[in-house]
Amino acid sequence: MFSHIKYVLLFVCLFLFIGCQGGEVVETAVPTPEPTATSAPTPTPEPTYAVSVWASNIRGQTRQAIRDNIDAIDEVNFVWYSPLIDGTLRISPSVGDEDVMADAAELGYAIVPTIHNNFDRDIVAAIIHDDEIRQLHVRTIVDEVLKHDFAGIDIDYEGLWAEDRSMFTLFMEELSEAMHAEGKIVSMALHAKTEEPGTWEAQEAQDWAALGAVVDEFKIMTYDYHNGLTEPGSIAPFDWVDEVLTFAATVVPPEKTYMGIHFYGRDWVGSVGEAKEWIAIQSTILRYEPEITRDEFDEAVFTYGSGHTVHFPDAKSLQSRLETIMEKHPDIAGIAIWRVGGEDPENWRVIANELK
């Protein structure tokens, strides 16, 4: 039996040997998979914010500040006009200044001049409550913008009364319709508030939802919480600014909303505080050599002389402000600065780094 099995195995081996000799053995290669590179996720770009600046003059340090920091500035609101009781405009001699217009063309910033009522409610009331004068005012503004080919107009009518609310809204609706028909934008400055209609007359005169629906740039003056008629304190506490912007987001598209930024400080004696530019405050510091501290919102503070208390912003406080507020409100359009000229020059480095 074992002998038989031996011969069978010998025969099988011989057959396999002959088969291998007579044919070619083909090996099937198993492809080695190419290594797949793991791509890093595309980072989400940081938002870029618009920066507008109010400018009360066109010469000296103001013009130089604009030129030196144009990479951070998108729009300049030269305060060139004020309303007259007949619906026309008081016009600054510097309107359409050739050098300024050349700067704008060369450097690429938009000119959106401001009409400021100098806190005179009576003039604005006379205009908006009279249909004929109000319509004349709208036509005058549009004609002036078209005459100089400005990008638009900025309305800064402050100190109105609650009873002006509906007619002020109507005026802004009519102005916006006329400006938009000409391809121009409408900007406006608004008193900060945290509820509707507000708690004092000037706030109550501004219907945020209605105004936000028709204007293009909704610039909230989030400063002067402590002001020229209050006790000394932070000019724009972070928690208050946050509350204002949080409320604004419920009634106005955030992409229209600008947070107001103050470049000025205040020098108080008792409950009367005088606004002062950073550069003037530096002169006071050099003279009196006070100890400078920081309040809870990183604003610089010092006292000097007979009962003076000064709060003022600088680059350090600005950086803290932008980091804190922009983290909470990343969807707003940008910032509106009052005002350019005389500020801490390091402010512009902070703005470029944080917003651009």
Phi, psi and omega in degrees: 000311179297326178295321180294316179298322180301317181291326179294315179296323179295322181293319181295318180295320179296322180294317180294322180297314181296322181296320180292325181288330185270349182225167182261131179277122182258123178264132177267115182283132175270116184298137176273122183296138177293139177295133181266122179286131178274111182284138176290141179299141179292122182293144175286123182295144175292142180293149175253132186252148175284145178233118175245150180228136170275140181226123184270352174210175185241003186246176172057227188292335179293308181296321181293321178298321178294313181296319184289336188236030186295335178297339182257355187245131180254329187215139176241128178255087177289129181278085190254347188225156168217150183281149174249155190296341179270004179097351177274190185235141165277127189246128177293145177299341183271001179302132178069020179311131185300319180295318180294316179297323177293319177302313182299317180293319182287317188266346172083026175260154180273139173260116177233087187297153179260138167255116183245133182272005179053035176064021179266097181294323187299320180296312181296319180299319179298327181284306191284337181271000178242118186303315184293315181291322179298316180293324175297320180299316178299312181296321180298316180296312181299315180298321181292320178295316181292323181303319183257001182055045172289160179287338181172201181222150178242125181257121179232078180256105187251159174076023177286172182256161180303324181291350179272354191307304186292321182285329175293321176298315180299316178302314181292326176295314181293319179296314181298318179298316181291320180292317181295328177297336179259007179075024181250157182261160176236123176247153174209150176263139184229146174293137179291141173204165184241005177200165178251136007274351184125180184242356175214165194308310186296324175294316184294337179287347185246111179273098189300316182297315181292318181290318180297336180285339187246335181271166181262329182229117187251094190261106184271127182279076182278066175202175184067031170300310163262129190225196186293349182238020179237176171293159178299149178172176180303134183288333180209080180302137184302317183294325177291316178300317177301317180295320178297312182291327177296317176295316181304321183295343179276346184231345183228137177302127181303330181291353173259346193272131176245135174274126177289138179236130178264132174259000183256162172244184176225141178247107184263143162235109188068235181252024176241118184241122180268131177289134179221141177289156179306317184295325177289323178295326178297326177295320177297319179296317179297324183285315188259345180049054182282164171279126182258127177243186179233139174278183185294347179252018175071012176280141182286142184220140170204164176238155178199167174056215183265080173083018178277136173233128184240131168243134178208150178270151172218189184298322181296313180292324178296317180298316178299319181297311182295317180298317183289311186283319183292333175295324181275335184227064185288348186265001180288163184289321184166209182232153176235121190256127169250114346223171183275143181107117178091005182273169172300119182298336179289345176305323185289327174296317179297314180299315179299317182289319187274329188246340185245000000 
